[in-house]
Amino acid sequence: MKKPKISVLGIGYVGLCTAVGFASEGYAVTASTHDAEKAAKINKGIPPFHEPNLQKLLEETIQNGRLKCLVNQTEKAVLETDLTFNAVGTPSRPDGSIDLQFIEKSTHEMGKALNQKNTYHVVVIKSTVVPGTTQDVVKPILEKESKKKCGSGFGLCMSPEFLRQGSAFEDTMHTDRVVIGEHDKKSGDFLESLYKDFYGENTPPIIRTTLSTAELIKYASNSLLATKISFINTIANMCEEIPGADVKIVAAAMGLDKRIGPLFLNAGLGYGGSCFPKDVKALIAHSKNLGYRLNLLEAVESVNKAQPLKAIQFCKDLLGNLKGKRVAILGLAFKANTDDMREARVIPVINQLLKEGANVIAYDPVAVPNAKAIFKNKIQYAASTIECLKNADCCILVTEWDEFTKLTPEDFTKNMKQPILIDGRRIYDPDEFIRKMKFTAIGLGQ
Ligand SMILES: NC(=O)c1ccc[n+]([C@@H]2O[C@H](COP(=O)([O-])OP(=O)(O)OC[C@H]3O[C@@H](n4cnc5c(N)ncnc54)[C@H](O)[C@@H]3O)[C@@H](O)[C@H]2O)c1
């Protein structure tokens, strides 16, 4: 099969990893974004965000000309390629429902391009969109702008993305499954043969289904993962009331049960990031519109909202009044190996500390520039863990960065004014730390 030419709209985590992934496998890829600054960086081979293992292949594919990034040129991108992955953002509206403005705008642009095309072209929605969007929003816009019929005039699929930030590029290259929601068989066949060529002998199971089932698979997956996190946090909060109980051991034992599995059972300050919070909210809002209330997910969300404030409660239990106290925060990103701070759990933690009159100093290996855009000069930023801990009255561990897992009790006792540590991610051995300092952790009945 001659390799189809690929275009990618939106060059965030999903778009850029898809673009670099296909370019690194020998496809000619044209990306297009509205963000000129991002495009300039990409065209110099510099990723606009921190994501392990992306830099080298981005640089390589830009240099060998397989990947280029255009600014505001959706039409050109579509015209010079055979298939377009649409990976623009789908944020939340204030009421939690999905905001489709970027999908709608990019779809109008694609439709106009399809109108000028004489050859078959397949549009693939990769962004997370609520069930019905591809059929009821994307398809009518494409048909109206292109003046062509979907199916015969052009192809349409919905193929959700399951990558995890922090290992986004690896996940793009090796996924557990591929989901293809297809408008018609020809569209599905085209996309399936592309994926088979891309993954080669490592092609994962491919599920072919309707557009709306594909859309729901993504929400159902993220909602279950969010549910596991809120579930284990509920058990963690209960453990704190039971002397001798430890959620970490409860979770490890539960995880050995094949029906349950060990992943996403890490108790902590809750889930954040650009996906789980917005996807859970969007599904709740969408289902409400359909007349079915998602009580279970409403509970998942409310547990997650309260969870970061556990850190403040611990802080007050151990320190008393927080006014004027110096609180060191280790970790700002919503998880390790990313600089993304969207919906990071540290945001409600720091906001509450500031409200209580504490002086906050924070350190993160990569997320400080993004944190500065949020907290400005309301907090101090340290250049290292040790600088962050110096003279602090209390430390809250918020993100499970590898470098924090290597800290010993002495790193805290030698540098802090009062050696008080709150482990918000259960990365330290309580037995070791409790002997040497004032230590508490999520889900520890002491
Ligand atoms: N980030 C993740 O881990 C992840 C994982 C799976 C699925 N998703 C989903 O994928 C989608 C994209 O997520 P992301 O995190 O990569 O997004 P992002 O917010 O990092 O990037 C989206 C990009 O789209 C661009 N854009 C908006 N309108 C455009 C247009 N008309 N033409 C071209 N570019 C346009 C924006 O400038 C932005 O750079 C979302 O629906 C998200 O829910 C994200």
The ligand as an ORCA input file, in Angstrom:
! r2SCAN-3c Opt
* xyz 0 1
  N      -3.836     15.238     26.792
  C      -4.169     13.960     26.911
  O      -3.589     13.200     27.711
  C      -5.265     13.370     26.060
  C      -5.399     11.988     25.971
  C      -6.417     11.469     25.193
  C      -7.316     12.308     24.558
  N      -7.176     13.663     24.687
  C      -8.146     14.512     23.984
  O      -7.540     14.970     22.784
  C      -7.932     16.320     22.504
  C      -6.712     17.210     22.437
  O      -6.091     17.160     23.710
  P      -4.655     17.787     23.973
  O      -4.339     17.622     25.418
  O      -3.725     17.284     22.959
  O      -5.030     19.305     23.661
  P      -4.265     20.653     23.887
  O      -5.195     21.529     24.598
  O      -2.906     20.382     24.450
  O      -4.085     21.136     22.369
  C      -5.130     21.406     21.489
  C      -4.582     22.263     20.396
  O      -5.575     22.518     19.419
  C      -5.307     23.789     18.847
  N      -6.465     24.254     18.056
  C      -7.650     24.724     18.480
  N      -8.441     25.008     17.418
  C      -7.756     24.707     16.302
  C      -8.040     24.745     14.896
  N      -9.202     25.192     14.421
  N      -7.076     24.339     14.041
  C      -5.902     23.886     14.481
  N      -5.575     23.838     15.799
  C      -6.489     24.227     16.699
  C      -4.955     24.619     20.035
  O      -4.211     25.766     19.680
  C      -4.104     23.617     20.858
  O      -2.735     23.747     20.547
  C      -8.924     16.687     23.586
  O     -10.210     16.374     23.134
  C      -8.549     15.764     24.732
  O      -9.618     15.511     25.592
  C      -6.175     14.209     25.402
*
